[in-house]
Amino acid sequence: MDEALKDNILGALENVIDPELGIDVVNLGLIYKVDLDDDGLCKVEMTLTSMGCPLGPQIIEQIKMVLAEIPEIQETEVNIVWNPPWNKDMMSRYAKIALGVS
């Protein structure tokens, strides 16, 4: 996958907002890996802020919706992983400022 397409995918994922925190999944550091194969299958490896997050299914559906708008993507598969565990150090500077985290 070329860098421009990867940037396009990450840009689309910035439209997926974590409903509890009000910050997108990219800036929260929840997206670990994005890959697109030759058949148009986009695999997203991500985590959630907590194992008991009740909004996981809603976030996954939003991811599938925004990525469906990218012509090169035919299907999206989202895999939730817990390793490495998410922590506030994974957030972008923007997210830390927005949430008042130092």
N, C-alpha and C positions, 0 to 999 in steps of 0.2 A: 504494500500500500504506500503510495507516495505521500510526502509530507503535507501537500496542499489538501488532499482528501482527508487525511487524519485531522488536520486543523478544522476542516469543514464539519467532521463528525463531532469533534470536541466542542465546536461552536454551537452545534445543534443541542448537544447535551447540556450546555449552559442555560438552556431554556427549561430544563427540568429542575424545579424548585423543591427542596425538602420542605414539606408543609409545616413541620414543627419549628424549623430554624429560619425559614424564609430566605435561604441562600441556596444557590444552585449546587448540584451534585459534583460538578467539576471543581469549583472553588472550595467546597468542603473537603475535597481530597478523597471522595468516595469511589471515584473511578480509578481502578488500578491498571487496567489494560484494555485496549481496543484493537481488534484485528478484523480484517475483511479478506475473505478468501476469493478465489477466482469465480466462484459460482454466485457471489453476491451475498454470502452469509456473513453477517457482522456479529462477532462475538465480543460481548462486553463483560469484563470481569470487574466486579465492584464489591463493596461492602456497605454496611449500614452503620449508623452511629451507635446502635446497640442491637444485641441479638434479639431482644424482645420488641423491636420496632414494629408497631402494628401497621405502618404505612408502606412497608416493603412492597407488597403487591401493587399498590397504587403508583409508586415510583417506577417500578418495572414497566407497567403499562404506559406511563408517560414517556419513558425511554423508547419503547417500541414505536410509539406514535411519532415522536420527533424524528427518529431515524428513518421511518418509512417515507419521509419526504425527500430523502437524498436518493437521486436516481440510481446510483451504483449499488444501493442496498436493496436486496430482494427479500431478505428475512433477517430478523434480529434475535439472537439468543443471549439472554442475560443470566450470568452465573454469579450468585452471591457467595462470597468467600469470607472467612473470618480470620484468615492469616495472611498478612500481618494484621493484628487488631488495629482498628482505627483509633487515632488519638488526635488531640487538637493541633499537634505539630504538623499534621498532614494538610491542614487548611492553608489556603493562599493568604497572602498579606491582606488582600481585600476582605476575605471572609473574617479574618481575625479582627480587623478594624470594625467591620459591620456588626460583629457580635460582642465587641468590647473585650476580646480575649488577648492577653499578652503572652 
